[in-house]
Amino acid sequence: MCNPVRSGISLKLAIACVSIALTAGGGCVGVDSNGDFRNTSDQIRQHTGAEQVYDPDGDAGTAEKVNDLLAGGLTEEEAVSVALLNNPTFQALFQEIGACRADVVQSGLLSNPTLSLGFRLVEGGGRAEITGSLAQQIVDLWQIPVRKRIAEAQLQRTVAVVVEQATRVAAEVRARYYRVLAGKRAEELSADNMALIQQALDVAQARLRAGDAGPLDVNLVRMNLLDAEIERQSAERDRVVAEVALAGALGLSRSNAPLTLAGALPQPLAPEHDEAELQTVATEQRLDLRAARLAVTSAENELERECRNVFPSIVLGINGERTERRAMPGRDILADTLRSSVTAGTLTAPSIQPRSEREQARRQFIDSLLGATVSITLPIWDQNQARIARARFEVIRRRKLLDAVAEAAAQQVRESLVRSRAARELAVLFDQEVLPQAVQNLEGAQSLYRTGEQGILPLIESQETLVRQRRRHVTVLQEYALAMVDLELAVGGRLPPSDGATEESPTQGDSE
């Protein structure tokens, strides 16, 4: 026989057990992105050559590291490290990695179960009806694996994007660093030019006092000196503007400390890298190519997820009900005694139902109900065909974009290599022929002017020619440096070592 008390207890136990089973897997989950941060930092060091990179967990020590790098002059590599430590725009990119790690954690979680409770009172009194159900969405069982793959691919793509941005920050810092060096060299050349013209002015004034030259020679040289002063001030302005731009890339625009650079414009390398080798390196290590490949993977996983989403909702649950029961009518003992006495003809006690009969009567009532439920969204009108088709188009689009990125990468490598080769050839030409010839012409003009064999105009022209060629030489070295920066950016990181060493060409000071 079924005991109604035990039936109620079994219903409660059943609902409690299902609740525990459905919620036990949830627990407390945390988002730990430290491993992703370390992985990203290692990749940034590999692609940029920087020794120090921003660490979100060690943000408090960033200022001290930057001050240590700035002390004693800033080399090119130290400038890159300062930017990767202190640039706020770059620092913000790391938080995207943490957000993607949170998405990965979220993608592996089941949907929360649904608990429903109902309570209805019986008209006229009696035991109330109580209903309860607990339901769980089970589509997650086959959606979670593909959701996790999508989230993981997006995380890796975000890491690739952050590393690519780091290479771009490094390239921009190097370019601005070289512009400052070129500006400083141009300013030095302007000062040297003024000293050279001052020597010519001294000679012209000496000849004027000796009666070997007229005032026109002195005035022409003095005007040339004024032009040189204008050039010097313009060079100083350009150098200051370049330093401001470099400070912005380093995240030091609000700092009043002066930037002291300890470097020089790079000299051309010989021999240069082979184009086929650089194309192979670019294919392997360019981060935008890696991000594009991961975008294709994400699109393919999204297509699989949409194909699994034909049945968007399947809910299993357990349902329990404690049925209502009307109150037993009250009993008038005096009336029942009178009725029994009249029937028996003598005073008679009313009939009393035995306990066994009362319990048997109670067992005829249904005390509680317990059962399972299933709810399925039938794919009759909407079979998810449109979303599946859209996902297929997205896969094709991502593959085409991957081809476009690969094509653009090959073009960038070729263009940067052509520019670096042209700048290298010009730099060698200036070192070996142009500058030595300009110096020789000036020395000859100075000698002839001192002896009075020719006038001041050939001397002024030879001075202007030497100054112009020196400036062009600095411009060529700057173009070569910027072309090498673009070439590193085109291959996605540091260049592989070339077979030859630095070409033994005269240094800037020797050749000029």
N, C-alpha and C positions, 0 to 999 in steps of 0.2 A: 504494500500500500504506500501511496505517496503522501508524505507529510507536508502540509502546506507551509509550515515554518521552514523546513529544509528546502522546499522549492524556492522560497524567497531568498534564502541564503545562497543557494546554488546560482541563482540569477545574478546576484551581486558579485559573487566570486568570478563568474564567467566574464562579466563586463570588466572587472578589475584586472583579470589576467590578460585579456585582450589589450586593455589600455597599457599595461606594463610592456607587453610584447611589442606594441607599435611604437612606444616612446623610448624603449631602452636603447635603440640604435642611435638616437639623436645625441644625447649626452651634451657635453660642453665642447665645442670646437673652437680652436683659435687660429689666427692668421699669423704665421711666422714667415716673413719675407727676408730674413737675414741671409739665408743661403742664396736667394736670388740677387740680393745686393752684392754679395761677394763675387758671385759668378759674373755679374755685369762689370764690376770693377776690374776683375782679372782680364776680361776681354778688352776693356778700354785700354789697360796698360799694354796689352799685346798689340793693339792696332795703332796706338798713338805714340808709344815709347815713353809715356809719362810715368814717373816713379810714384807720384802721389795722386790719388783720385778722391773725390768727395765721398765720405762715408756718412749716410744718414744717422747711424747710431753714434758716431763720434763728432757730431756737429759742434760740440763745445770746444774742441781742440783745433778747429779749422783756422781761426785767426792766428793762433800761435804758429801753425805750420806755414801760413802765408808770410808772416813776418820773418821766419827763418829763411825762406826762399828769397825774400827781397833783400836781405842783408848781404852786403858785399858785391852788389851788382847782379843783374838778372840775365842769365843765359837764355838761349832760345828754348831749351828743354825745360828750364825752370819756369819760364813764362807760360808754357803749356800747362805745367803742373799747377801754377797759381790759378789759371783760368778754370781748370777742371776741379779745383778745390773751392773757388770763391765766386764763380759766376752764378748769380741767383737763378737765371733762366735755366741753366743746365742743372742746378740743384733740384729745381721743381720737377724735372723729368723723372727723377728717381721715384717720386711718389706715384707715378703711373704704374711702375712695376709693382709696388705694394697693392695698388688697387686691382691689378690683374691677378695677383696671387689670391686676393680675397674672392675674386670671381671663380677661381679654380676651386677654392674651398666650398663656395656656395653651390657650384655645379654638382658636387658629390653628395648633396644633402637630399633626403627624401622630403616630399611635401608633408606638412603637418596633418595629422589625423583630425577628423571632424567629430566632435561629441555633441549629441543632441539630447535634450531632456524635455519631457512633457508632463503636465500635471492637470488632471481634470476632476472636478467635483461631481458627485452623484446627486441628482435632484431628489429631494426628500430625505437626504441623509444617508450615511453608509460609508464604506471604505472608498477612498478616491482612487482613480486610475492613474498609474504612473508608467510612463514609457521612456525608454532610453535607447540610444543607438550610438555606435562608434564605427566610423567609416574611414578607409584609407585608400588614397589614389595609388594604383599599382602600375600606372603607365611609366612611372619613374624607374621601375626595375629595368626596362630596356632602353630608357632615354638617358639615364645617368651616364653610362659608359661613353656614349657619343658626345654628350654635353661636356664631359670632362676632357675629351680629346679636343673639342673646340676651344675650351678655355685654356688648355695647356698650349695649344698652338698660338692663341692670341697672346699668352704670356711670353712665349719665346719670340714672337714677332715684336712685342713691345721692347723686350731686351735688345733685339737687333736694332730697332729704331733709336733707342737711347745710345747704343754704342756708335751708331752712324752719326748721330748728332754730336757725340764726343769727338769723332774724327773731323767733323765740320768745324767745331769750336777750335780744335787744335790747328786746323788749316787756316782759319781766320786769324788766330793769334799769331801764327808764324808770318802770315802775309803782312799784318800790321807791324809786327816786329821788324821785318825787313824794310818796310816803308820808313820807320823811324830811323833805322841805320842809314838808309839812303838819304834821308833828310839831313841827318847829322853830317854825312860825308859831303853833301852838297853845300852845307853851311861852311864846312872846313875849306872846301875848294873856293868858296867866295872870299873867305878871309885870305887864303893864299893868293888869290887873284889880286886882291887889294894890295897885298905886300909887293907883288910883282909890279903892279902899276906904279906903286909908290917909288920903287927903284927907278923906273923909267922917268918918273917926274923929277926925281933928284938929279938924274943925268941931264934931263932937258933944262932944268934950272941952272945946273953947272955950265952947260954950254951957252945958255943965255948970258950968264955973267961973263963968260969968256968971249962973247961976241961971235960965237960960231953958230948960233941959232937965234930965231926970232921969237917974239912973244906968242906967235900962233902955235908953235910946237908945245909950249908950256900949257896953253889953254886947251889944246886938243887932249893932252894927257890928263889934265885936271878934269875935263869933262868925262873922260873914260873912267877916272877914279870915282866920280859921282855915280856913273852907271853901275859900277861894281858895288858901291854901297847900297844902291837900290836892290841889286840882285842878292846881296847878303841879307838884307832885311826880309826880302821875300822868302829866301831859303829858311831863315829863322822862323818865320810865320808857318811855313809848310811843316817844318819839323815839330813845332809846338802842337799844331793841329793833329799830326800823326801820333804824337804822344798821348793826346787826349783820347783819340780813337783806341789806342792800345790799352789805356787805362780802363776804358769802358768794357773792352773784351775781357779784361782781367777782373772785372767787378770792383775796380778801385776808383771809380769816378768821384765818390764822396770822400776820398782820402786826399789830404794835402801833401802827402809825402812824395817827393820827386822820384821819378823812375830813372834808375841808372842801369843802362844796358851794358853787358859785358860780352860783346860778340861783334862779328863782322859779316859783311855780305859773303855768301859762299862763292868759292871759285869753281869753275866748270869741272866736271868729272870726265875722265877719258879712260877706257872707252865707255860709251853709254850703254844703257840696258837695251836688250833686244825686244822688239815690239811683241813678238809671239810669246816670249816669256812673260811680259807684263800683262798681256791679254789673259794668259792662264792664271796668273796671280789674281787679277781682278775678278775672274769668274769664281775663284775659290774663296776670296776673303771680303768681297764687297758686301756691306751690310744691307744695302737696299735690295740687292739680289736675294739675299737670304730672307729678308722681310717679304719680298714678293712671292718666294716659294712657300713660305708659311701662310701667306694669304690664300694661295691656291689650296693648301691643305685644309685650311679652315673652311673654305667654300665647299670642298668635297665632303667634309664632315657635316656641314650644314645640310647638304643635299641628302646625306644618309639620315640625318635627324628628321627631315621633313618626310622622307619615305616611311619612317617608323611612326609617324604621327597621323597615319590614316585613321586610327582609333584614338582620338585626342583625349578621351576620358574613360577609364575603367575603374570603378570604385567598388571595393569589397568591404563588407561591414558585418557587424553583429547587432541584432535588434532584440531588445527584451521589453516585456510588458507585464506589469502587475495589474490584473483585471479589477474592475470595480465590483462592489458587492453592496447590495441594499441592506439596510439595518433590519434585524429581525423585529417583528411587531411586538409591542409590549403585552403582558399577560395580566388579566384581572383575576386574581386568586379567589376573591369572594364570589364573583359571578360564576367562575368555573366550579366552585364548591356547591353553590346553589343548584347549578345545572346538573351536576352529578348526583346530588341528593334527590332531586325530583325524579330523575331517571331511575334511581335505585329504590325509591320509596322510603329511604332512611338517610340519616346524615352520613354522607360519604365524601372522603377526600378526593380532590380532582386527580385525574391521571397524570403521571409524570413520565416523560420520555426518558428511557435509560441513556446513560452516557454513550454506550456503544452505538445506539441508534443515532444519537446526535452526531457522533464522529463520522459514522457512515454517510449521513446526509451531507456533512460538510465536504466529504471526499468527492461528492458528485459535482461540486463546483470546480471550475478551472481557476486555479490560483494565480498562475503566471505563464507567460509564453516566452520562448527563447528560440532564435533562429538566425540564419545568415541572410545577407542581402547582397545583391550585385546590381550595379548601375552602369550601363554602357551607352555611350553616345554612338549611335549607329551612323555609319558613313553612307547615307542615302542620297541626300542632296549635295552635300559637300564632302568629297573624297580627297580633299587636299591636293587636287591635281594642279591647281593654279600655283600654289606655293612650291610644289615640286618642280614645276616648269620654270618658275622664277629662280630657284636654286640652281637648276641646270644652266640657265643663262649666266648666272653669276660665276659659275665654275669656268665657263668658256671665257667670260670677260677677264677673270683673274689670270687665266693662262695667256691671253693676249697681252695683258699688262706686263706679265713676266717677260715675254718676248720683247716688249718695248723697252723695259728697263735694261735688259741684256744688250739690246742694240745701242741704247744711249750710253751704256758703260763702255762699249767698244769704241764708240765715237769719241768719248771724252779721253780715253787713253791715247788714241791716235792723235787727237788735236794737241793735247798737252805734250806729247812726245815731240811733235813737229815744232812746237813753240820752244821747247827746251833746247832742241838741236840747233835751231836758228839762233837763239840767244847765245848758245855756247860758241858757235862759229864766229859770231860778231865779237864776243869777248876775247877770243883768241886773236882775232884780227886787230883789235884795239891794242892788246898787250904786245903783240909782235911787230906791228907795222905802224898803226895810226899814231899812237902816243909817242913812240920814239921819233917818228918823222916830225911831229909837231914841236917837240922839244928841240930837235936839231934846227928847225927853221927859226925858232925864237932865239936860240943862242947865236945863230948867224946874223939875224937882224940886229940883236943887241951889239954885237961886235962891230958891224958896219956903221951903226949909228954913233957909237962912241968915237970911231975914227973919222966920222964925218963923211963917209963914202956914200951914204944915202940919208934920206930924210926920216921924219918921225912916222909917217904914214905906214911904211912897211913894218915898222916895229909894232905899231898899234894893231895892225891887221894880224901879225903873227901871234901877238898876245891873245887877241880875241879868238883866233883859231884854236890855240892851245886850250883856253878856258872852255870853249864850246865842245871840243873833243873830250875833255875830262868829264864834263857834265854828261855827255852822251855815253861815255864809258860807265859812269855810275848808273845811268838809266838802263844800260844793257845788263849790268850785273843784277840790278833790281828785277828786271824782266826775267832773267834766268832763274833767280831765286823764287819768284812768284810762279813761274812755269813748273819748277820742281815741286812746289807746294801743291799746285793743281794736279800734277802727275801722281803724287801720293794720295790725294783725295780721289783721283780717278781709279786707282787700284784698290782703294778701300783701307789703306793703312800705310805702314812704313814700307819703303821700297826694299826689295831684296838686294843684298850686297852685289855690287858690280865686280867684274873680273879685274878691273884696273883700279889703281889708286888715284888720288887727286892729282890732276895734271900739274906738272911743275912749271907753271906760268908765273910771271912776276906778280908780286903782291901789289895791292893798290898803291902803297907808298913808294915801292921801287919803280913801278912803271910810270908814275906820275911825277 
